[in-house]
Amino acid sequence: MSKWQYKPLSAFLNERKNRFKPDDKDIASYKRLDKIDFSGQIHISEKPSKTAMILIEPGDLVISGINVAKGALAVYEGNEPITATIHYSSYIFNKDKIDINFLKRFLKSPAFISEVQNQVKGGIKTEIKAKHLLSLKVKIPELIEQQKINQHFDATEKEIEELSNEINTQSTLLTKIRQAILQEAIEGKLTAEWREKNPVRKGDPNYDANALLEKIKAEKEKLIKEDKNKKQKPLPPIKPEEMHFELPDGWVWTRLGKVIEMIYGKSLTKNKCDKNSGYPVYGSNGVIGFYNKYLTEKNAIIIGRKGSAGALNISYSPSWTTDVAYFVEERKHLNFIYLFYLLKSLKLENFGKGIKPGLNRNEVYNIQISLPPLAEQQAIVERVDKLLAKVDELEKQVADRKEKAEQLMQAVLREAFEGKYKDD
């Protein structure tokens, strides 16, 4: 390996210095660079800009001064010139001294980021303009060694890409397995052996879903009389074509709105949130902090109403929500965890569509569901918990492999650009 020497990037690059007013006739017919994403992909726009512009010619190296350290740089490979705002800079590179693929990799490397931190006042938080970039002194080998390093990278990246594709395939498969487990749960396939040992007992809500449905109905009516719930609109009976599979003995088809109540935050009393209470505050998707909003005093499933419409979270304590989510509070005639798995299986996020994305409560109430008796709900939860725990472990292994693949790539980058690459 030849000795690497510090050289300014100006030894390899020349900036295109033309500047244009946004309404300049010389650039009026050119399209505009909209952005360079972190993968190095250029996106073009035909919308005008009110900012001063630069010109980019085919074959130029283009960097985003704001996000270059995150990988927002590319070689423009179009056939016609384009423009970009002055937050970008464009460079002609000396092909006799620099391999552009080597340079693109170098500008994404930890070595480059380290040099920016050391040599640019303010480090990577500074918008990297041409004056910063061209004056940076960096270790870059001679052209022939750059090309050898590129070959090394090409082989390594191919291996890592194959590994990443395999990891992504595994991750997709595990997502499908997770959904399949929930689907088999709501069809009663996971508890066939349990039913053999626990036959239907007519009139007992623990072993007869029709009896359970009557208990739920009575409880809902009681809450309405006590002014704790609002009366719902009548729901239509289940049509034969809505029964997508044959129910096990003891189960019953019904509408979701007949077994749950989705409480909109404003239906609750607005209270002053005590930051010392330890109660979480939920937004559309997850815990967001503490402030004055709407309180439930029971365990609850929180469903995103706007934004992340259909997103599900479960709270095992009293909790607060903003007005972009619904509560489904725990009830004594439904297994709380089973209800969460049931809602997961319904993919409520698919219902949060439209011109103004949001989850319509009446639409959700109308979803047909299969209801098992109460004791079987608990049996389903125990079986699903065990199966999902195995999936969790497999997903952890996949995540670990993905992290190691990313670490391997960073190690290759570090080795090459810190001058530790060895020419075998």
Steps between C-alpha positions, in 0.01 A plus 500: 500500500639838404534769762191717521552874524272779616376705205226764473192389309565793267775279349224278361195726464412834338182682598256627240470862611221632279214653698160596364199691622196272524327681210808511273398421140820297446372229735124536441473179295696282745347269757605535863665261743240443772715295738767231531388228740738326740542207261644738238193511275431830321138621486398757238224761519346739246385743769677839504696631797540850642857426612819578308596204280807313380545300180570127493636340182478127412781310674542752784541396861219665700485525878241626744680740732249426774502120480827398332618321816185284487566387144310764300740515205488363147635520148239657273454259210231683301534619143401864552626760750289560811498765770514480877472745787819639654464246784659262249838520329614343175851384406698390196739225604844425362471150351879467487529538876177375656270204446154646550360182658787500746432866580126442549577223747760709675258789546264259683774350718574552871843632394341787305258583783795501742691746281195727477473497878869584538542757224163679464388736772173362631571154354230306316232734635641765267358530150793367296560749222761476224749707703481241779511195276782605268727612785463172691826309517440127473699181449440375145727249320611506138244420230609138444460420869162675509385262226629195689316614813184541291529140382536395864190703587299358210561144619429584866187700421367214288539262793338746740218571253428127469500471880272805532257358243488175694441688826220707343338181366514345846356814657211503250435132563489551876249783457280263297540227765396744772185590304431133425513418873241768572281381213509140624418629848179675390397195294537270801772286341743549788262364762349194330648268767376730777141471369522120502564516875255788557175442309225761461285562808185676388421815697848520656688805357830329573418220253220645285559818297127564450459520877811721519356734236185540711715588805689760296173645371363528855819669620493754216134581568580549869780745418268692266239531776771624737598757235852352480460397135310649210233301319628365169321487169344156429742269318383274215492121543788295357434390142601149387754641254672681790572172677844434356560171681309235692478572870599245766228373733415754767607804295279767343521760222430858608594862427796659679277786616287254696789401726710815540462873553756729332519804726603820329717711732254787516237259630706485820539768761801721434719486808824658607774249428715435807857450378572301816214255441711277274211475254608503133353738244426348158474672166405336173785249527674451833592688815573868439547662843301673770251782472132579561274272297245223541523229766378143519507336841528142368740292294441595139585431139582824321412519130640773276215716367699742283856507375599139569138394459442144617827476696454297819655540843409330824519662844494289816433801720275804500611717210439822314443563131495799270199563276664309210440158658224276634485304826362147522479439873529160666165328568428205728327296227789512251857380540706818471801342326283293267323819392837659421599200285159508330543868410853428376366232268250742345775732363312814595764713328340394170179676604669837565489617138329774301560862402541584869662185648333403822333203663122513482351355816174385334695325225703310760188410698358339186790251461385141538692290755498147634444495875620204712370432853686666786699199624619423147613859459744442786616172343560684170702771676725240665561325166559824306737632769721190466505513120566874480781465756673264255445750217640779720816296556539434128445869424768588754741264325416658163550850646836392644608368160394825335696703753808283448472542122489878543796486740692291247444762231615776734810295587581459130458874446715582801772254399521632146486872569728503802777360284479148649392334178741230389550413135503121496 
